[in-house]
Amino acid sequence: MPEADILPDEAEERLTATCRTTVGDQLRSVTYFTRSDFERVYFREDLEQDVDLMGFIGTEWQDFKLTTDTYQASELGDYRYTLRVFENGYLVRIATDSAGVVVTTDGLELRDFDELARAVASTLDEWQSGGQAESSN
């Protein structure tokens, strides 16, 4: 899964603005991904810049598929997003069947994650319904 330039500049700017507006300076990184590619959209300057995202994004895609397949018929309802808690921050994965976004942040309140997930999901839905998001097989 090589890192690619798969989003138009205006889509990158909108996604970054959506995340920055929602979580402010707590935003660490934003990565857009499909089944076969990913693109680092935003990466805060004070973080280590040479992180290898290939395995990281591959794991998030596989976990999304496993999660949605496993829980699709449960009484819990539709999958919305995944929140992972780490010692130095948080990871939020918002995905659809063809694309997703991984956002990492510093500490936030739970309601902030809900707002972030809704805003990113709305942006993904708009791109996919309008044909702007590139989907790979």
C-alpha positions as CSV (number, residue, x, y, z in Angstrom):
1,M,0.0,0.0,0.0
2,P,2.1,2.9,-1.2
3,E,1.5,6.5,-0.1
4,A,0.0,8.3,-3.1
5,D,-1.5,11.6,-4.1
6,I,-5.1,10.4,-4.3
7,L,-7.1,13.4,-3.3
8,P,-7.3,16.7,-5.2
9,D,-5.8,19.7,-3.3
10,E,-9.2,21.2,-2.6
11,A,-10.4,17.9,-1.0
12,E,-7.2,17.8,1.2
13,E,-7.8,21.4,2.2
14,R,-11.4,20.8,3.1
15,L,-10.6,17.6,5.1
16,T,-7.9,19.4,7.0
17,A,-10.2,22.4,7.6
18,T,-13.0,20.2,8.8
19,C,-10.7,18.5,11.3
20,R,-8.9,21.7,12.5
21,T,-12.3,23.4,12.9
22,T,-13.6,20.5,15.0
23,V,-10.6,19.8,17.3
24,G,-8.3,22.8,16.9
25,D,-4.7,22.6,17.9
26,Q,-5.3,19.2,19.4
27,L,-5.1,17.8,15.8
28,R,-2.0,15.7,15.2
29,S,-2.5,14.1,11.8
30,V,-5.1,13.3,9.1
31,T,-4.6,10.4,6.7
32,Y,-7.1,9.5,3.9
33,F,-7.1,5.9,2.7
34,T,-8.7,3.5,0.2
35,R,-8.3,-0.2,-0.1
36,S,-5.1,0.1,-2.0
37,D,-3.6,3.6,-1.3
38,F,-3.3,6.2,1.4
39,E,-2.3,9.8,1.6
40,R,-1.1,11.8,4.5
41,V,-3.3,14.9,4.3
42,Y,-2.1,16.8,7.4
43,F,0.8,16.1,9.8
44,R,1.6,18.6,12.7
45,E,5.1,20.0,12.4
46,D,6.2,19.1,16.0
47,L,5.7,15.3,15.3
48,E,8.2,12.9,14.0
49,Q,7.9,13.3,10.2
50,D,9.3,10.0,9.0
51,V,6.6,7.6,10.3
52,D,6.0,4.6,8.1
53,L,2.2,4.6,7.6
54,M,1.9,1.5,5.4
55,G,1.3,-1.1,8.1
56,F,-0.6,1.4,10.2
57,I,-3.2,2.1,7.5
58,G,-3.3,-1.6,6.4
59,T,-4.3,-2.5,9.9
60,E,-7.0,0.1,10.1
61,W,-8.5,-1.0,6.8
62,Q,-8.5,-4.7,7.8
63,D,-9.9,-3.9,11.2
64,F,-12.7,-1.7,9.7
65,K,-13.7,-4.6,7.4
66,L,-13.6,-7.1,10.3
67,T,-15.6,-4.8,12.6
68,T,-18.3,-4.1,10.1
69,D,-18.6,-7.7,9.0
70,T,-18.8,-9.0,12.6
71,Y,-21.3,-6.5,13.9
72,Q,-23.5,-5.8,10.9
73,A,-26.4,-7.9,12.2
74,S,-26.2,-6.9,15.9
75,E,-28.6,-4.8,17.8
76,L,-25.9,-2.2,18.3
77,G,-26.9,-0.5,15.0
78,D,-24.7,0.7,12.2
79,Y,-20.9,1.2,12.7
80,R,-20.0,4.9,13.2
81,Y,-16.3,5.2,14.0
82,T,-13.5,3.6,16.0
83,L,-11.7,5.4,18.8
84,R,-8.3,4.1,20.0
85,V,-6.8,5.4,23.2
86,F,-2.9,5.6,23.5
87,E,-0.5,6.9,26.1
88,N,0.3,10.0,24.0
89,G,-3.0,10.6,22.1
90,Y,-6.0,9.2,20.3
91,L,-6.8,7.7,17.0
92,V,-10.2,8.0,15.3
93,R,-11.0,6.0,12.2
94,I,-14.0,7.0,10.2
95,A,-14.6,4.7,7.1
96,T,-17.0,3.5,4.5
97,D,-16.8,0.5,2.2
98,S,-14.5,2.3,-0.2
99,A,-12.5,4.9,1.8
100,G,-11.7,6.2,5.2
101,V,-9.9,8.7,7.3
102,V,-7.6,8.2,10.3
103,V,-7.3,11.2,12.5
104,T,-4.9,11.4,15.4
105,T,-5.3,13.9,18.2
106,D,-4.0,15.0,21.6
107,G,-6.5,14.7,24.5
108,L,-10.1,15.6,23.8
109,E,-13.5,15.1,25.4
110,L,-15.7,12.2,24.1
111,R,-18.2,14.7,22.7
112,D,-15.4,16.2,20.6
113,F,-14.7,12.7,19.0
114,D,-18.4,12.4,18.2
115,E,-18.4,15.8,16.5
116,L,-15.2,15.0,14.6
117,A,-16.6,11.7,13.4
118,R,-19.8,13.3,12.2
119,A,-18.0,16.0,10.3
120,V,-15.5,13.7,8.6
121,A,-18.2,11.2,7.7
122,S,-20.3,13.9,6.2
123,T,-17.3,15.0,4.1
124,L,-16.7,11.4,2.9
125,D,-20.4,11.0,2.1
126,E,-20.4,14.2,0.0
127,W,-17.3,13.1,-2.0
128,Q,-18.6,9.6,-2.6
129,S,-22.0,10.6,-3.7
130,G,-20.6,13.3,-5.9
131,G,-18.0,11.0,-7.4
132,Q,-15.1,13.2,-6.0
133,A,-13.6,10.5,-3.8
134,E,-11.5,8.0,-5.7
135,S,-12.4,4.5,-4.9
136,S,-10.0,1.6,-5.6
137,N,-10.8,-2.1,-5.9
